[in-house]
Every structure is written in C-alpha cells, then in structure tokens.
Amino acid sequence: TLAKVMVALTDRVGDDRPEDLEKIGNLALELGVELNEDAQDEAAAAVAMWLFDGSTEVLPGGYDTGELSPNSPVKELKSFPQDLVLVGRSSILIKGISNRLGIPWSLAKEWAPIARDVLNANSGQVDMTSSVDKRVRFRTVLSTFKQWARGRANHVGKSLPSPVRSQVARLIIKMEERKSRRNLTRHVPPK
C-alpha cells in the first residue's frame, strides 16, 4: 500500500482535485492511519501529502505544512502504524534538511519509480531482474549541487545591503550578456 501511496502522490493532477484527494486519503487509511472522529474529509490526504511529499506547499483542507502549527494535519491523527514510524521520522528529517538548504525534495517523487516497478512486478507485468541499472549518475549529483548553489546564492544575495546587491546584480547581468554573446558567436554558421 505504501507503494500505491507514492504513485498516487506523484500521479495527482492537482493538490485540490477531489478525485486525487479521495484516492490518496483512502490509501493513507489503508496504511493503517487512524484519524479523529471530527477530522475533515481531506485529513487523510493531507497527512499523506505532508509526510511523503515535501514539494506540496498548500495542504488540502486548509491544513498548514508546519508540524508544530495549531492547524497541522498531525493533530488529526488518532494513531499511526508502527511499521511507518521510522519512514515518517526519516522523511520529516530529510524534508527539514532540504528546506534549510533550499533544495526541494519529495519522498514520493524519489520512491515512485521503484514503487511502480514493485507494483508491476507484483501484478506480473514486469520482470524485476531485467530492470535497467538505476545507479546514481554524476550528472544527477551535479544538477542537485547546482540547484543547491543557486538557492544558497539567492539566500546570500537577499541578505546583502541594497547598494551591494545592486553591484552584484550588475555583475551578474554583465556575465550573462557575455555568456549569451559567446553562445551566439559559437552557433552562427560561417558565411
């Protein structure tokens, strides 16, 4: 069922689409999550999205993404399955670190390809032994590093005094202009 939740989270069309919320909510309840009797209809889906999808900025039902918020979906939990405690804690820890570093991260996005393979193998559609090699590639690590560096530069840039920010902005614009001119001269066909 956890695999189905991951796939449902990544396949949803929108964060507020009733069909998606119902499907995600039902799968969360199948996992063994129990909610308070007075919980909103969207509570189960909000808990799943809060736990497993860090890319969600607005939770359904008006819930807040902060776990300590008075309007957090955590307050709607009556009980949580023991089997998922470690996964939930790890997910929250990684989300906190990624938020602090400015790197968007979603457990559902990371696990969905593996979850699809597992679901397909269990249904007899795919032979798991013949799956493509899924090692971490250098270009993926480099891309993540670049994304982190942009986030850090943006954060540092916002904390600079206004005159310094203006100078940095001018410098960046000049560098981008040079870069685009170089790219244009490289791609101009000879006459």
N, C-alpha and C positions, 0 to 999 in steps of 0.2 A: 504494500500500500504506500510506503514511503516513496517508492519509485514513481507511482502514479501521481502522487502529490507534486513531485519535482517536475514531471512532464506537464501536468495541468498548469502549474505556475508559469512555466516558460511559454506554453502554448496559448495563454489567455490573450484575448484581443484587447481588453481594457481593464483597468483596475476597478471600474464601477459597472461593468456589464453583468446583469443579473444571472445569466446562464453560467458564466465563468465562476462567479462568486458561489453559486449553489453547488457546482461541481467540486470546487476547491474545499468548500465548507463540509460537504458530505465526506470527502476523502479524509479531511482532518479528523472528523468524528470517527471514521473507520480505523484511524490510527490508535484510537483509544482516548483521545482528548475528551474530557467531560467539562461542560460549561455550567455556570449557574443557571437556575431556572429562569431568572429575569433577564438573561443575556439577549442582546439584539440578534436578529436573524443573521446579520453579517459577521457576528463574533467569531465563529469557527474559521471563516475565510480570512478574517483579519489576523487571527492568531497564526495561521499557516503562513500568510504573507509576511507578517512581522518576523517570524522565526527563520524562515527559509529563503526570503527574497529581500536582500538588502537594497535592491535598486528601487523598491517601492517607496515613494516619498509621502503619499497620502493613502492611508488605510481606509477601507470601506467602513461605513457606519459611523464616520466621524472620529474614529479612534486615532490617538497620537502614536507616533513611532517610538517615542521615548519610553523605555520600560519603567521609569520611575514617575512618569506623568500620571496624574489622577485619572486621565482618560485613556490609559493604556489598555490594550486588549488582554494583558496579563491579569487584570483584576476580574475578568470574566471567567478565568479558569477555576474549575472546581477541583479537577485532578488532571495530572499529566502522566502518561505512561512511562514507567521506569526505564523501558528499553530506549526511550528517546532523550532521556535527561542529558547524557553525555553529548549527543548530537546537538541538542538545543544549546547547551552551555558553550560548546565549541563554536557554533555558528554565531552566537552573540559576541563572543570574544573576538572572533575574526572580523565581524562587522564593525566593532568598536575600533579595532586597529586600522581597518581600511578607511573608516570615516576620518580618523585622526590624520592619516597620511594623504587623504584626499583621493583615494582610489575607489571607484565604485565597484562593489563586489556583491555577488548573489550566489548563495549556495545552490539554489535551484538551477541557475544558469550553468554552473560548473558541473553539477551532477546529472543534468538532464540527458546528455548524450549516453552516459553509462546506463542511466535508468531505462532509456529506450532500448538499448541493447539487451538489458536483463529482461525487460518485458517481452521483447520479441523472441528471445531465446526460450522463455517460459511458455510462450504460446506456440513454439515450434516453427516460427517464421525465419529465424536466423541461427546459424551455427556459430556459437561464441568463439570457438577455436580459430575460425577463419577471419576474425575481425582485424581491421587494419591496425598497424602499430600506432599506438597513441602516446608516444613519448613526448615529453615537454621539449619543444623546439626552441632554439636560441632566439629566433625572431619573435616568438611569443614573449619570452622573458624581456627582450629588448623593447618591445612595444609597451609592456607593462611598466618598465623603468621610465620610458619616455613620458608615459601618461602621469606617472608619479612626479617626475621632474617638472612637468608643466604645472601640475597642481601646486607644488611647493613654490615655484617661481611666482605663480599667481598670488599665493598667500603672502609671500615676502613683498611682492610689489604693492599689495594693498596696505601693508603696514609701513611703507616708506612715507616720509613727509611729501607734501604736494609738489614742491619745486623739484625734488629729486625724482619723483615719479614722472614728471614732465620730461626731464632729461633722459630717463630710461626709455620712455615711450618714443622719443625722437630717435634714439639709438636703434631701437628695435625696428622702427619704420625704415630707417636707412638700410639696415641689414636685410630686411625683407625686400626692399627695392633692388638692392644689388643682387640678391639671390634670384629674383624674378628676371632681371636683365640677363644674368648668366644663363638661366634656363632658356630664355628666348633666343639668345645667340647660339646656343647648342642645337636648338631644334629648327633653326632657319635653314631651309635647303639651299645648297650652293646655286649661284646664278649661271 
